[in-house]
Amino acid sequence: MRILFMLVLMVIVSSCTIVTPSQVGVKTTLGKIKGKVRQPGPVFYNPLLSNVMTINVRTMNLMIKENLPSKEGLTILSESSILYHIGPDDVQKIIRETGLNFEENIIMPVFRSAASDVCSRYYAKDMHSAKRSEIESEIQKRLSEVCGPKGFVIESVLLKSITLPDGLTKSIESKLEAEQEALRMEFVLDRQKKEVERQIIEIEGQKKTNIIQAEARAESTRIEAEGNAKAIEIEAKANKVANDMLNSSLTPNILKLNQIEAFEKLSTSPNAKTIITDGKSNVVNMLEDK
């Protein structure tokens, strides 16, 4: 009984496999794919006739070291990474058409061809400049055109390490240093130019301020002069009006009345006086007897 139990347990264990969360399973019977793609979990099968293959569908990193040509004919040592994954629905097609050694059978050969073709259209210095991302994008596009229809999703192509010939490396470094120095000088000149412009604006502003102040003083002087002239004119008119009023008020009768009043005051004076007049003239000569 115990032996029978052990045999049954061995059969169960040998007829079951576990598909992990980062995998999918494909069941084959007598060398033919049977059923749908198995999702993560336990999968039971007949170990005498069937087999379950597990395929990773997570993102994979394929490292490749390759000598790449440049436009000027140099050989550049490159260490690259291809990030890709397999579409779960395409697993059966990949097994039938490409096989499980798909990295060696399709991805690496296509990459080498695409990388050599793309890099041969760029100068070696471009692989160290901002054009590196452009080169990576072109290689990824070429890979996707060939590998995409076969079930592979190319996520990214990265040129991680570029080793140039020693002489070229020194030349590139010297050029970059010269470009940095040129940018620095351009910055200094631009700053000096802006400082000169600021001083010019400040001087022009001061000139305009002086002109405005001078114009204001001149206007103030003019207004003050006009005010004084107006005041003199008003005063002269007032004096003329007063004189005219005074002259118009001194009629012969009033003058005669004033003369009579003066005579009356003289007549009441205790002193002896001699008054000589012809009765017509307004001039009075008074002789005082002492």
Secondary structure, DSSP 8 states (H G I E B T S, - for coil): -HHHHHHHHHHHHHTEEEE-TTEEEEEEETTEEEEEEE-SEEEE--TTTEEEEEEE-S-EEEEEEEEEE-TTS-EEEEEEEEEEEE-GGGHHHHHHHT-S-HIIIIIHHHHHHHHHHHHTTS-GGGGGSTHHHHHHHHHHHHHHHHHGGGTEEEEEEEEEEEE--HHHHHHHHHHHHHHHHHHHHHHHHHHHHHHHHHHHHHHHHHHHHHHHHHHHHHHHHHHHHHHHHHHHHHHHHHHHHHHHHHHHH--HHHHHHHHHHHHHHHHTSSS-EEEE--SS-S--EEEE--
